[in-house]
Amino acid sequence: MAGEAHTAAATEPIETDAVVIGAGPIGLYQVFQLGLQEIRTHVVDALPHPGGQPLELYPDKPIYDIPAIQVCTGRELVASLLRQIEPMDAHFHLGQKVSQVERRPDGRFLITTDRGTRLIAPTLFIAAGVGAFEPRRLKLPALVPHEGRQVFHQAHDTAELANQHVVIVGGDDVALEWAIRLSRPGPAQPASVTLVHRRDAFQADPDTVAQVRALITGQALRFEAGQITGAVDSPDGLSAVEITSPDGSIHALPLGCLLVFLGLSPRLGTIADWGLAMERKQLLVDTEKFSTSVAGIFAVGDINTYPGKKKLIVCGFHECTLAAFAAAPLVHPERQVMLQYTTTSTRLHELLGVAVPRGSE
Ligand SMILES: Cc1cc2nc3c(=O)[nH]c(=O)nc-3n(C[C@H](O)[C@H](O)[C@H](O)COP(=O)(O)OP(=O)(O)OC[C@H]3O[C@@H](n4cnc5c(N)ncnc54)[C@H](O)[C@@H]3O)c2cc1C
């Protein structure tokens, strides 16, 4: 990945030229265009990896309308963008959501994440798409006090599951891959693994489904069709969940740990509280600079709206280009902003790391 990936929260505020919120395709291309303007960037994304919708929602589906690429999958598009931005050396803060944006007395912005990372920059680019991707939760308030102790929504350290009765909820690839991983003999094997899904049919890769079926037949994995509709507490914590079967009967399933893999859903979060003009949950921008109603804060990609807006990747790429040109005088007021071609500009070649060493031309 380009630059350095930070997963731990930094204690001191980090000063930079620009912060990009969102590492979807548009946030990634924003990094590239900012790099061409010699603007250093830090990128924040709620997900543990860059990629946004193409990687989360359609990683293996073909895209046919990226200019000059006849066809590529969502995963390939993201991999290509990451390769393209490598020379820009952006720093990534992943697995954290931007929760607050404030204007400081010196005119720069203080951007704070839910993990305590603080970034200070004169420019901010919101490429937040349809919102921060968060794991879907079971709508059971009784489970909330156990989150992080016995109830988990993301990948979990398998060593901590040794000798425990583990229940996995879900029917997609992620849920099934966890069921397979935990059911296989290994040094940190749980005491039992039970997969719970609302019906006996899965939305996953056929090979993965076949492996799960084989484990169920071989009794390495238990399967229960039904929905979790209640929780049973004991003095030591969560001791069981109540399963409502398709026939309406209810029974308790004892457990030590509950892994919930019900997919991700986007949430707009606090963006609406940052004092920016909005229309139908989208940020209003002009089409000259793609600036929001606050100077220095730009919005690009699916998060913005303007007359004629089309939520397409190619349109977001154009928005990034104009936003980067508009940001250049804010970051480098002493310089004149010039249009340069990547084909012919020696300076751009240096920035891209493709400069021909002097004397060898
Ligand atoms: C099934 C499907 C097929 C599609 N096919 C095509 C196609 O063929 N061609 C095309 O042009 N478009 C297509 N699209 C649309 C395209 O995927 C979107 O236009 C594009 O992903 C928008 O990119 P983005 O970077 O603006 O937002 P996203 O891809 O949504 O990325 C936004 C990122 O911001 C992060 N984020 C949001 N809020 C915060 C926050 N507060 N803090 C930290 N991180 C945050 C999110 O976690 C996310 O990773 C398709 C969409 C879908 C659903």
The ligand as an SDF file (V2000), in Angstrom:
LIG
                    3D

 53 58  0  0  0  0  0  0  0  0999 V2000
  -23.1460   -2.7780   -7.1940 C   0  0  0  0  0  0  0  0  0  0  0  0
  -22.5320   -1.4760   -7.6800 C   0  0  0  0  0  0  0  0  0  0  0  0
  -21.9620   -1.4210   -8.9400 C   0  0  0  0  0  0  0  0  0  0  0  0
  -21.3930   -0.2280   -9.3980 C   0  0  0  0  0  0  0  0  0  0  0  0
  -20.8690   -0.1810  -10.6700 N   0  0  0  0  0  0  0  0  0  0  0  0
  -20.3280    0.9730  -11.1410 C   0  0  0  0  0  0  0  0  0  0  0  0
  -19.8010    1.0570  -12.4640 C   0  0  0  0  0  0  0  0  0  0  0  0
  -19.8330    0.1000  -13.2130 O   0  0  0  0  0  0  0  0  0  0  0  0
  -19.2490    2.2410  -12.8580 N   0  0  0  0  0  0  0  0  0  0  0  0
  -19.2120    3.3580  -12.0520 C   0  0  0  0  0  0  0  0  0  0  0  0
  -18.6950    4.4000  -12.4580 O   0  0  0  0  0  0  0  0  0  0  0  0
  -19.7270    3.2980  -10.7890 N   0  0  0  0  0  0  0  0  0  0  0  0
  -20.2850    2.1560  -10.3170 C   0  0  0  0  0  0  0  0  0  0  0  0
  -20.8170    2.1070   -9.0560 N   0  0  0  0  0  0  0  0  0  0  0  0
  -20.7830    3.3350   -8.2320 C   0  0  0  0  0  0  0  0  0  0  0  0
  -19.3880    3.5290   -7.6270 C   0  0  0  0  0  0  0  0  0  0  0  0
  -19.0180    2.3840   -6.8700 O   0  0  0  0  0  0  0  0  0  0  0  0
  -19.3900    4.7650   -6.7260 C   0  0  0  0  0  0  0  0  0  0  0  0
  -19.7290    5.8890   -7.5170 O   0  0  0  0  0  0  0  0  0  0  0  0
  -18.0140    4.9690   -6.1120 C   0  0  0  0  0  0  0  0  0  0  0  0
  -17.6730    3.8860   -5.2630 O   0  0  0  0  0  0  0  0  0  0  0  0
  -17.9700    6.2620   -5.2960 C   0  0  0  0  0  0  0  0  0  0  0  0
  -16.6800    6.3430   -4.7500 O   0  0  0  0  0  0  0  0  0  0  0  0
  -16.3960    7.2220   -3.4330 P   0  0  0  0  0  0  0  0  0  0  0  0
  -14.9300    7.0940   -3.2080 O   0  0  0  0  0  0  0  0  0  0  0  0
  -17.0190    8.5540   -3.6130 O   0  0  0  0  0  0  0  0  0  0  0  0
  -17.2310    6.5160   -2.2690 O   0  0  0  0  0  0  0  0  0  0  0  0
  -17.1410    5.0410   -1.6270 P   0  0  0  0  0  0  0  0  0  0  0  0
  -16.6970    4.0480   -2.6180 O   0  0  0  0  0  0  0  0  0  0  0  0
  -18.4750    4.8470   -0.9730 O   0  0  0  0  0  0  0  0  0  0  0  0
  -16.0090    5.1750   -0.5050 O   0  0  0  0  0  0  0  0  0  0  0  0
  -16.2160    6.0320    0.5840 C   0  0  0  0  0  0  0  0  0  0  0  0
  -15.3170    5.5960    1.7310 C   0  0  0  0  0  0  0  0  0  0  0  0
  -15.4120    6.5990    2.7590 O   0  0  0  0  0  0  0  0  0  0  0  0
  -15.3930    5.9620    4.0120 C   0  0  0  0  0  0  0  0  0  0  0  0
  -16.0100    6.8850    4.9910 N   0  0  0  0  0  0  0  0  0  0  0  0
  -17.2180    7.4810    4.9190 C   0  0  0  0  0  0  0  0  0  0  0  0
  -17.4080    8.2940    5.9700 N   0  0  0  0  0  0  0  0  0  0  0  0
  -16.2950    8.2310    6.7130 C   0  0  0  0  0  0  0  0  0  0  0  0
  -15.8670    8.8260    7.9380 C   0  0  0  0  0  0  0  0  0  0  0  0
  -16.6360    9.6990    8.6140 N   0  0  0  0  0  0  0  0  0  0  0  0
  -14.6610    8.4900    8.4480 N   0  0  0  0  0  0  0  0  0  0  0  0
  -13.8600    7.5870    7.7970 C   0  0  0  0  0  0  0  0  0  0  0  0
  -14.2060    6.9920    6.6330 N   0  0  0  0  0  0  0  0  0  0  0  0
  -15.4020    7.3120    6.0950 C   0  0  0  0  0  0  0  0  0  0  0  0
  -16.1820    4.6730    3.7940 C   0  0  0  0  0  0  0  0  0  0  0  0
  -15.8420    3.6820    4.7720 O   0  0  0  0  0  0  0  0  0  0  0  0
  -15.7380    4.2920    2.3660 C   0  0  0  0  0  0  0  0  0  0  0  0
  -14.6410    3.3880    2.3690 O   0  0  0  0  0  0  0  0  0  0  0  0
  -21.3900    0.9430   -8.5750 C   0  0  0  0  0  0  0  0  0  0  0  0
  -21.9420    0.8650   -7.2870 C   0  0  0  0  0  0  0  0  0  0  0  0
  -22.5150   -0.3190   -6.8340 C   0  0  0  0  0  0  0  0  0  0  0  0
  -23.1170   -0.3660   -5.4580 C   0  0  0  0  0  0  0  0  0  0  0  0
  1  2  1  0
  2  3  1  0
  2 52  2  0
  3  4  2  0
  4  5  1  0
  4 50  1  0
  5  6  2  0
  6  7  1  0
  6 13  1  0
  7  8  2  0
  7  9  1  0
  9 10  1  0
 10 11  2  0
 10 12  1  0
 12 13  2  0
 13 14  1  0
 14 15  1  0
 14 50  1  0
 15 16  1  0
 16 17  1  0
 16 18  1  0
 18 19  1  0
 18 20  1  0
 20 21  1  0
 20 22  1  0
 22 23  1  0
 23 24  1  0
 24 25  2  0
 24 26  1  0
 24 27  1  0
 27 28  1  0
 28 29  2  0
 28 30  1  0
 28 31  1  0
 31 32  1  0
 32 33  1  0
 33 34  1  0
 33 48  1  0
 34 35  1  0
 35 36  1  0
 35 46  1  0
 36 37  1  0
 36 45  1  0
 37 38  2  0
 38 39  1  0
 39 40  1  0
 39 45  2  0
 40 41  1  0
 40 42  2  0
 42 43  1  0
 43 44  2  0
 44 45  1  0
 46 47  1  0
 46 48  1  0
 48 49  1  0
 50 51  2  0
 51 52  1  0
 52 53  1  0
M  END
$$$$
